[in-house]
Amino acid sequence: MAPNQLRNDGNTVALALSLPANEFKPTALTITCTVVLFSIIVQGLIIKPLIAWTVVHDNIEDV
């Protein structure tokens, strides 16, 4: 995962934490953290198969 993605996720959480206290802040924090964690987990699980798929296809084109 690119460091830029982690930085952007950190910025997203920081913005959600900086919201003024009201009845929507807990919901916004929950949704934000869920989306950030989901994106990190999905990207982490997909990267290895994606690299393997790319390597296989590059070898076929070289033949």
C-alpha positions as CSV (number, residue, x, y, z in Angstrom):
1,M,0.0,0.0,0.0
2,A,1.3,3.4,-0.9
3,P,2.4,5.7,1.9
4,N,0.2,8.4,0.3
5,Q,-2.9,6.3,0.9
6,L,-2.0,5.9,4.6
7,R,-1.5,9.7,4.9
8,N,-4.9,10.3,3.2
9,D,-6.6,7.9,5.6
10,G,-5.0,9.6,8.5
11,N,-6.2,13.0,7.3
12,T,-9.7,11.6,6.9
13,V,-9.7,10.4,10.5
14,A,-8.2,13.6,11.7
15,L,-11.0,15.6,10.0
16,A,-13.7,13.4,11.5
17,L,-12.1,13.8,15.0
18,S,-12.1,17.6,14.5
19,L,-15.8,17.9,14.0
20,P,-17.6,19.9,16.6
21,A,-19.4,17.9,19.3
22,N,-23.0,17.3,18.3
23,E,-25.3,14.3,17.9
24,F,-23.8,13.3,14.5
25,K,-20.1,13.1,15.6
26,P,-20.2,9.5,16.9
27,T,-21.9,8.4,13.7
28,A,-19.4,10.2,11.5
29,L,-16.5,8.7,13.4
30,T,-17.9,5.2,13.2
31,I,-18.5,5.5,9.4
32,T,-15.1,7.1,8.8
33,C,-13.1,4.5,10.8
34,T,-15.1,1.7,9.2
35,V,-14.4,2.9,5.6
36,V,-10.7,3.6,6.4
37,L,-10.2,0.1,8.0
38,F,-12.1,-1.6,5.2
39,S,-9.9,0.2,2.5
40,I,-6.7,-0.8,4.3
41,I,-7.7,-4.4,4.8
42,V,-9.0,-4.8,1.2
43,Q,-6.0,-3.2,-0.4
44,G,-3.7,-5.4,1.8
45,L,-5.5,-8.6,0.8
46,I,-5.6,-7.7,-2.9
47,I,-2.0,-6.6,-3.5
48,K,-0.3,-10.0,-3.5
49,P,-2.8,-11.7,-6.0
50,L,-2.6,-8.5,-8.1
51,I,1.2,-8.6,-8.3
52,A,1.1,-12.4,-9.1
53,W,-1.4,-11.8,-11.8
54,T,0.7,-9.0,-13.3
55,V,3.9,-11.1,-13.3
56,V,2.1,-14.0,-15.0
57,H,0.7,-11.7,-17.7
58,D,4.0,-9.9,-18.3
59,N,5.7,-13.3,-18.9
60,I,3.1,-14.3,-21.5
61,E,3.7,-11.1,-23.4
62,D,7.4,-11.6,-23.5
63,V,7.2,-15.0,-25.2
